[in-house]
Amino acid sequence: MKHILLACSAGMSTSLLVSKMEEVAKEKGEQVKIWAVAQDKVIKEIEKADVLLIGPQMRFLKKKLSKIAADANVKMDVIDPVAYGRIDGEAVLKRALELLKEVN
């Protein structure tokens, strides 16, 4: 099972995105656990994740979170703003799965 953590400023704006991603994963037969947290909970939750995707509004934290993610052996990226705005669960799930396939 793949564990995908989404983080945004308050943890609420990603909840609908999580639902959309879970729908797509189910359709595609992907075994995933996807959950969302507020930015202040990332450090506590990151050890449970394989991938961390942060909301576009948190781009300013990318450098800091990249280091934390690397130390935890977790892949990390910023969610594409267009996919985020459209609540495009398929595009965001695809990016998460691509990150998992990347070799360090």
Biotite code that builds the C-alpha atoms (Angstrom):
import biotite.structure as struc

atoms = struc.array([
    struc.Atom([0.000, 0.000, 0.000], chain_id="A", res_id=1, res_name="MET", atom_name="CA", element="C"),
    struc.Atom([1.180, 3.502, -0.882], chain_id="A", res_id=2, res_name="LYS", atom_name="CA", element="C"),
    struc.Atom([0.732, 6.295, 1.652], chain_id="A", res_id=3, res_name="HIS", atom_name="CA", element="C"),
    struc.Atom([0.102, 9.785, 0.249], chain_id="A", res_id=4, res_name="ILE", atom_name="CA", element="C"),
    struc.Atom([0.023, 12.789, 2.562], chain_id="A", res_id=5, res_name="LEU", atom_name="CA", element="C"),
    struc.Atom([-1.403, 16.106, 1.396], chain_id="A", res_id=6, res_name="LEU", atom_name="CA", element="C"),
    struc.Atom([-0.753, 19.287, 3.325], chain_id="A", res_id=7, res_name="ALA", atom_name="CA", element="C"),
    struc.Atom([-2.286, 22.720, 3.032], chain_id="A", res_id=8, res_name="CYS", atom_name="CA", element="C"),
    struc.Atom([-2.457, 25.799, 5.197], chain_id="A", res_id=9, res_name="SER", atom_name="CA", element="C"),
    struc.Atom([-5.400, 24.650, 7.308], chain_id="A", res_id=10, res_name="ALA", atom_name="CA", element="C"),
    struc.Atom([-5.848, 21.055, 6.145], chain_id="A", res_id=11, res_name="GLY", atom_name="CA", element="C"),
    struc.Atom([-9.384, 21.659, 4.937], chain_id="A", res_id=12, res_name="MET", atom_name="CA", element="C"),
    struc.Atom([-9.010, 22.741, 1.320], chain_id="A", res_id=13, res_name="SER", atom_name="CA", element="C"),
    struc.Atom([-7.428, 19.404, 0.434], chain_id="A", res_id=14, res_name="THR", atom_name="CA", element="C"),
    struc.Atom([-10.193, 17.224, 1.892], chain_id="A", res_id=15, res_name="SER", atom_name="CA", element="C"),
    struc.Atom([-12.247, 17.286, -1.314], chain_id="A", res_id=16, res_name="LEU", atom_name="CA", element="C"),
    struc.Atom([-9.097, 16.589, -3.311], chain_id="A", res_id=17, res_name="LEU", atom_name="CA", element="C"),
    struc.Atom([-8.420, 13.552, -1.103], chain_id="A", res_id=18, res_name="VAL", atom_name="CA", element="C"),
    struc.Atom([-11.920, 12.238, -1.879], chain_id="A", res_id=19, res_name="SER", atom_name="CA", element="C"),
    struc.Atom([-11.407, 12.710, -5.617], chain_id="A", res_id=20, res_name="LYS", atom_name="CA", element="C"),
    struc.Atom([-8.016, 10.995, -5.484], chain_id="A", res_id=21, res_name="MET", atom_name="CA", element="C"),
    struc.Atom([-9.487, 8.046, -3.572], chain_id="A", res_id=22, res_name="GLU", atom_name="CA", element="C"),
    struc.Atom([-12.239, 7.669, -6.200], chain_id="A", res_id=23, res_name="GLU", atom_name="CA", element="C"),
    struc.Atom([-9.672, 7.562, -9.012], chain_id="A", res_id=24, res_name="VAL", atom_name="CA", element="C"),
    struc.Atom([-7.421, 5.162, -7.095], chain_id="A", res_id=25, res_name="ALA", atom_name="CA", element="C"),
    struc.Atom([-10.353, 2.812, -6.523], chain_id="A", res_id=26, res_name="LYS", atom_name="CA", element="C"),
    struc.Atom([-11.273, 2.903, -10.227], chain_id="A", res_id=27, res_name="GLU", atom_name="CA", element="C"),
    struc.Atom([-7.672, 2.112, -11.180], chain_id="A", res_id=28, res_name="LYS", atom_name="CA", element="C"),
    struc.Atom([-7.203, -0.577, -8.539], chain_id="A", res_id=29, res_name="GLY", atom_name="CA", element="C"),
    struc.Atom([-4.436, 1.332, -6.754], chain_id="A", res_id=30, res_name="GLU", atom_name="CA", element="C"),
    struc.Atom([-3.870, 0.401, -3.122], chain_id="A", res_id=31, res_name="GLN", atom_name="CA", element="C"),
    struc.Atom([-3.412, 3.786, -1.461], chain_id="A", res_id=32, res_name="VAL", atom_name="CA", element="C"),
    struc.Atom([-4.052, 5.560, 1.788], chain_id="A", res_id=33, res_name="LYS", atom_name="CA", element="C"),
    struc.Atom([-4.504, 9.292, 1.262], chain_id="A", res_id=34, res_name="ILE", atom_name="CA", element="C"),
    struc.Atom([-5.004, 11.856, 3.983], chain_id="A", res_id=35, res_name="TRP", atom_name="CA", element="C"),
    struc.Atom([-4.682, 15.610, 4.476], chain_id="A", res_id=36, res_name="ALA", atom_name="CA", element="C"),
    struc.Atom([-3.290, 17.673, 7.324], chain_id="A", res_id=37, res_name="VAL", atom_name="CA", element="C"),
    struc.Atom([-2.635, 21.296, 8.145], chain_id="A", res_id=38, res_name="ALA", atom_name="CA", element="C"),
    struc.Atom([0.920, 22.545, 7.648], chain_id="A", res_id=39, res_name="GLN", atom_name="CA", element="C"),
    struc.Atom([1.635, 22.454, 11.384], chain_id="A", res_id=40, res_name="ASP", atom_name="CA", element="C"),
    struc.Atom([0.946, 18.686, 11.462], chain_id="A", res_id=41, res_name="LYS", atom_name="CA", element="C"),
    struc.Atom([3.265, 17.706, 8.596], chain_id="A", res_id=42, res_name="VAL", atom_name="CA", element="C"),
    struc.Atom([6.289, 16.916, 10.751], chain_id="A", res_id=43, res_name="ILE", atom_name="CA", element="C"),
    struc.Atom([4.222, 14.612, 12.959], chain_id="A", res_id=44, res_name="LYS", atom_name="CA", element="C"),
    struc.Atom([2.585, 12.811, 10.012], chain_id="A", res_id=45, res_name="GLU", atom_name="CA", element="C"),
    struc.Atom([5.420, 12.608, 7.484], chain_id="A", res_id=46, res_name="ILE", atom_name="CA", element="C"),
    struc.Atom([6.903, 9.400, 8.888], chain_id="A", res_id=47, res_name="GLU", atom_name="CA", element="C"),
    struc.Atom([3.685, 7.583, 7.947], chain_id="A", res_id=48, res_name="LYS", atom_name="CA", element="C"),
    struc.Atom([3.915, 8.729, 4.307], chain_id="A", res_id=49, res_name="ALA", atom_name="CA", element="C"),
    struc.Atom([5.677, 7.623, 1.143], chain_id="A", res_id=50, res_name="ASP", atom_name="CA", element="C"),
    struc.Atom([4.827, 10.862, -0.659], chain_id="A", res_id=51, res_name="VAL", atom_name="CA", element="C"),
    struc.Atom([4.133, 14.375, 0.589], chain_id="A", res_id=52, res_name="LEU", atom_name="CA", element="C"),
    struc.Atom([2.295, 16.774, -1.686], chain_id="A", res_id=53, res_name="LEU", atom_name="CA", element="C"),
    struc.Atom([1.872, 20.331, -0.475], chain_id="A", res_id=54, res_name="ILE", atom_name="CA", element="C"),
    struc.Atom([-0.745, 22.819, -1.606], chain_id="A", res_id=55, res_name="GLY", atom_name="CA", element="C"),
    struc.Atom([0.360, 25.624, -3.929], chain_id="A", res_id=56, res_name="PRO", atom_name="CA", element="C"),
    struc.Atom([-0.293, 28.164, -1.179], chain_id="A", res_id=57, res_name="GLN", atom_name="CA", element="C"),
    struc.Atom([2.506, 26.488, 0.815], chain_id="A", res_id=58, res_name="MET", atom_name="CA", element="C"),
    struc.Atom([5.119, 26.777, -1.942], chain_id="A", res_id=59, res_name="ARG", atom_name="CA", element="C"),
    struc.Atom([7.118, 29.115, 0.308], chain_id="A", res_id=60, res_name="PHE", atom_name="CA", element="C"),
    struc.Atom([7.738, 26.113, 2.624], chain_id="A", res_id=61, res_name="LEU", atom_name="CA", element="C"),
    struc.Atom([9.050, 23.853, -0.134], chain_id="A", res_id=62, res_name="LYS", atom_name="CA", element="C"),
    struc.Atom([12.743, 24.194, 0.767], chain_id="A", res_id=63, res_name="LYS", atom_name="CA", element="C"),
    struc.Atom([12.137, 23.501, 4.471], chain_id="A", res_id=64, res_name="LYS", atom_name="CA", element="C"),
    struc.Atom([9.739, 20.606, 3.838], chain_id="A", res_id=65, res_name="LEU", atom_name="CA", element="C"),
    struc.Atom([12.003, 19.115, 1.149], chain_id="A", res_id=66, res_name="SER", atom_name="CA", element="C"),
    struc.Atom([14.753, 18.690, 3.731], chain_id="A", res_id=67, res_name="LYS", atom_name="CA", element="C"),
    struc.Atom([12.365, 17.133, 6.253], chain_id="A", res_id=68, res_name="ILE", atom_name="CA", element="C"),
    struc.Atom([10.954, 14.818, 3.571], chain_id="A", res_id=69, res_name="ALA", atom_name="CA", element="C"),
    struc.Atom([14.426, 13.793, 2.388], chain_id="A", res_id=70, res_name="ALA", atom_name="CA", element="C"),
    struc.Atom([15.473, 13.002, 5.957], chain_id="A", res_id=71, res_name="ASP", atom_name="CA", element="C"),
    struc.Atom([12.355, 10.816, 6.304], chain_id="A", res_id=72, res_name="ALA", atom_name="CA", element="C"),
    struc.Atom([12.971, 9.184, 2.888], chain_id="A", res_id=73, res_name="ASN", atom_name="CA", element="C"),
    struc.Atom([9.680, 10.613, 1.599], chain_id="A", res_id=74, res_name="VAL", atom_name="CA", element="C"),
    struc.Atom([9.193, 11.958, -1.923], chain_id="A", res_id=75, res_name="LYS", atom_name="CA", element="C"),
    struc.Atom([7.821, 15.516, -2.008], chain_id="A", res_id=76, res_name="MET", atom_name="CA", element="C"),
    struc.Atom([6.438, 18.030, -4.458], chain_id="A", res_id=77, res_name="ASP", atom_name="CA", element="C"),
    struc.Atom([4.104, 21.006, -4.693], chain_id="A", res_id=78, res_name="VAL", atom_name="CA", element="C"),
    struc.Atom([0.670, 20.222, -6.131], chain_id="A", res_id=79, res_name="ILE", atom_name="CA", element="C"),
    struc.Atom([0.192, 21.762, -9.568], chain_id="A", res_id=80, res_name="ASP", atom_name="CA", element="C"),
    struc.Atom([-1.906, 24.926, -9.037], chain_id="A", res_id=81, res_name="PRO", atom_name="CA", element="C"),
    struc.Atom([-4.213, 24.162, -11.974], chain_id="A", res_id=82, res_name="VAL", atom_name="CA", element="C"),
    struc.Atom([-4.867, 20.586, -10.801], chain_id="A", res_id=83, res_name="ALA", atom_name="CA", element="C"),
    struc.Atom([-5.373, 21.898, -7.262], chain_id="A", res_id=84, res_name="TYR", atom_name="CA", element="C"),
    struc.Atom([-7.809, 24.598, -8.384], chain_id="A", res_id=85, res_name="GLY", atom_name="CA", element="C"),
    struc.Atom([-9.799, 22.143, -10.481], chain_id="A", res_id=86, res_name="ARG", atom_name="CA", element="C"),
    struc.Atom([-9.735, 19.538, -7.706], chain_id="A", res_id=87, res_name="ILE", atom_name="CA", element="C"),
    struc.Atom([-8.316, 17.167, -10.314], chain_id="A", res_id=88, res_name="ASP", atom_name="CA", element="C"),
    struc.Atom([-7.843, 14.016, -8.259], chain_id="A", res_id=89, res_name="GLY", atom_name="CA", element="C"),
    struc.Atom([-6.614, 12.055, -11.258], chain_id="A", res_id=90, res_name="GLU", atom_name="CA", element="C"),
    struc.Atom([-3.783, 14.483, -12.059], chain_id="A", res_id=91, res_name="ALA", atom_name="CA", element="C"),
    struc.Atom([-2.659, 14.783, -8.438], chain_id="A", res_id=92, res_name="VAL", atom_name="CA", element="C"),
    struc.Atom([-2.756, 11.009, -7.892], chain_id="A", res_id=93, res_name="LEU", atom_name="CA", element="C"),
    struc.Atom([-0.798, 10.506, -11.116], chain_id="A", res_id=94, res_name="LYS", atom_name="CA", element="C"),
    struc.Atom([1.907, 12.897, -9.884], chain_id="A", res_id=95, res_name="ARG", atom_name="CA", element="C"),
    struc.Atom([2.112, 11.142, -6.513], chain_id="A", res_id=96, res_name="ALA", atom_name="CA", element="C"),
    struc.Atom([2.524, 7.761, -8.204], chain_id="A", res_id=97, res_name="LEU", atom_name="CA", element="C"),
    struc.Atom([5.173, 9.192, -10.567], chain_id="A", res_id=98, res_name="GLU", atom_name="CA", element="C"),
    struc.Atom([7.141, 10.428, -7.561], chain_id="A", res_id=99, res_name="LEU", atom_name="CA", element="C"),
    struc.Atom([7.074, 6.930, -6.089], chain_id="A", res_id=100, res_name="LEU", atom_name="CA", element="C"),
    struc.Atom([8.599, 5.518, -9.274], chain_id="A", res_id=101, res_name="LYS", atom_name="CA", element="C"),
    struc.Atom([11.480, 8.023, -9.312], chain_id="A", res_id=102, res_name="GLU", atom_name="CA", element="C"),
    struc.Atom([14.844, 6.671, -8.268], chain_id="A", res_id=103, res_name="VAL", atom_name="CA", element="C"),
    struc.Atom([16.833, 8.731, -5.774], chain_id="A", res_id=104, res_name="ASN", atom_name="CA", element="C"),
])
